[in-house]
């Protein structure tokens, strides 16, 4: 369920940036660009691709045409369908986004587009690289920080589940009581700290960011599982996670209201703490 929600969220981010561009009239004087925009807006993506390719072939410096072409390819890509033909759409889109960045290194739509597609293809490190670039280009946009944190959580969760699969199911839980906990700690510690820091920045920028609050809860639960042999820190992290559950519920209830959602006492400060060495 979380992966579906994440895909829907990121898809919405991508499409919103695309339609804001596609809704403007082409000013280049390129008939193929105009025809491609109209085809795209009417969901005729294959036709749009042909027009945008023609526009790019006629004028390789026409960045809007490359952006539209990249977006049309991305629209054809189906997240989760790991086939050569499907992945080719994503790769073609990435190639066009990169061509835009060669001429306009600060083009945030291209940076986010590459990050989104790499994420959907499970190229997590590449996706984080480009989401971090997005934070540098626009430090006031909370969504790339959130996206980096979601990838951090995904990687920590995968490592933890892989470890659990290897353990004797009769072994006492939680993981902090197992000798293997230290292996998990080595694998996940930096990711947990990074994820918490990224979520803190996202929430500072958007005080009612309930999705980021929900992942803060999840990230603290991951941190609890690497407090090896330290029951007190384990319990403290779970308490913080529970506080963020309550805050998420509050934020969702007040989402329709304008005032920012207040933080539980001490929780925001604790976001800056790291796992004890």
ChimeraX attribute file (.defattr): number of C-alpha atoms within 10 A of each C-alpha:
attribute: neighborCount
match mode: 1-to-1
recipient: residues
	/A:1	6
	/A:2	7
	/A:3	11
	/A:4	10
	/A:5	11
	/A:6	15
	/A:7	17
	/A:8	12
	/A:9	14
	/A:10	21
	/A:11	18
	/A:12	12
	/A:13	16
	/A:14	20
	/A:15	15
	/A:16	12
	/A:17	16
	/A:18	18
	/A:19	15
	/A:20	9
	/A:21	16
	/A:22	20
	/A:23	11
	/A:24	9
	/A:25	11
	/A:26	17
	/A:27	9
	/A:28	11
	/A:29	8
	/A:30	19
	/A:31	14
	/A:32	20
	/A:33	29
	/A:34	21
	/A:35	18
	/A:36	29
	/A:37	30
	/A:38	18
	/A:39	18
	/A:40	24
	/A:41	14
	/A:42	10
	/A:43	13
	/A:44	14
	/A:45	22
	/A:46	16
	/A:47	16
	/A:48	26
	/A:49	24
	/A:50	18
	/A:51	25
	/A:52	29
	/A:53	20
	/A:54	19
	/A:55	24
	/A:56	20
	/A:57	13
	/A:58	12
	/A:59	13
	/A:60	14
	/A:61	14
	/A:62	16
	/A:63	18
	/A:64	19
	/A:65	30
	/A:66	27
	/A:67	25
	/A:68	27
	/A:69	30
	/A:70	30
	/A:71	31
	/A:72	27
	/A:73	23
	/A:74	28
	/A:75	20
	/A:76	17
	/A:77	21
	/A:78	15
	/A:79	19
	/A:80	13
	/A:81	12
	/A:82	12
	/A:83	9
	/A:84	8
	/A:85	10
	/A:86	17
	/A:87	21
	/A:88	15
	/A:89	21
	/A:90	26
	/A:91	19
	/A:92	18
	/A:93	28
	/A:94	24
	/A:95	15
	/A:96	22
	/A:97	25
	/A:98	21
	/A:99	19
	/A:100	25
	/A:101	17
	/A:102	11
	/A:103	11
	/A:104	12
	/A:105	13
	/A:106	16
	/A:107	17
	/A:108	20
	/A:109	20
	/A:110	28
	/A:111	24
	/A:112	25
	/A:113	30
	/A:114	26
	/A:115	29
	/A:116	28
	/A:117	25
	/A:118	21
	/A:119	23
	/A:120	23
	/A:121	18
	/A:122	15
	/A:123	14
	/A:124	18
	/A:125	16
	/A:126	16
	/A:127	25
	/A:128	23
	/A:129	15
	/A:130	23
	/A:131	26
	/A:132	21
	/A:133	18
	/A:134	23
	/A:135	18
	/A:136	14
	/A:137	15
	/A:138	13
	/A:139	15
	/A:140	15
	/A:141	16
	/A:142	22
	/A:143	25
	/A:144	26
	/A:145	26
	/A:146	27
	/A:147	26
	/A:148	27
	/A:149	28
	/A:150	25
	/A:151	20
	/A:152	24
	/A:153	24
	/A:154	16
	/A:155	17
	/A:156	24
	/A:157	17
	/A:158	12
	/A:159	16
	/A:160	21
	/A:161	10
	/A:162	12
	/A:163	15
	/A:164	14
	/A:165	9
	/A:166	9
	/A:167	13
	/A:168	8
	/A:169	9
	/A:170	6
	/A:171	11
	/A:172	11
	/A:173	10
	/A:174	15
	/A:175	22
	/A:176	21
	/A:177	18
	/A:178	14
	/A:179	11
	/A:180	16
	/A:181	20
	/A:182	17
	/A:183	14
	/A:184	20
	/A:185	23
	/A:186	11
	/A:187	16
	/A:188	24
	/A:189	20
	/A:190	14
	/A:191	23
	/A:192	25
	/A:193	20
	/A:194	17
	/A:195	26
	/A:196	29
	/A:197	19
	/A:198	26
	/A:199	29
	/A:200	24
	/A:201	21
	/A:202	26
	/A:203	21
	/A:204	14
	/A:205	16
	/A:206	17
	/A:207	18
	/A:208	25
	/A:209	22
	/A:210	22
	/A:211	19
	/A:212	28
	/A:213	26
	/A:214	18
	/A:215	22
	/A:216	30
	/A:217	24
	/A:218	21
	/A:219	26
	/A:220	25
	/A:221	21
	/A:222	24
	/A:223	26
	/A:224	26
	/A:225	24
	/A:226	29
	/A:227	24
	/A:228	22
	/A:229	17
	/A:230	13
	/A:231	14
	/A:232	10
	/A:233	18
	/A:234	21
	/A:235	14
	/A:236	13
	/A:237	22
	/A:238	19
	/A:239	17
	/A:240	22
	/A:241	25
	/A:242	16
	/A:243	18
	/A:244	25
	/A:245	19
	/A:246	15
	/A:247	22
	/A:248	23
	/A:249	14
	/A:250	16
	/A:251	22
	/A:252	15
	/A:253	12
	/A:254	14
	/A:255	15
	/A:256	9
	/A:257	11
	/A:258	8
	/A:259	10
	/A:260	13
	/A:261	20
	/A:262	11
	/A:263	15
	/A:264	12
	/A:265	9
	/A:266	9
	/A:267	15
	/A:268	15
	/A:269	10
	/A:270	13
	/A:271	18
	/A:272	11
	/A:273	11
	/A:274	15
	/A:275	14
	/A:276	8
	/A:277	5
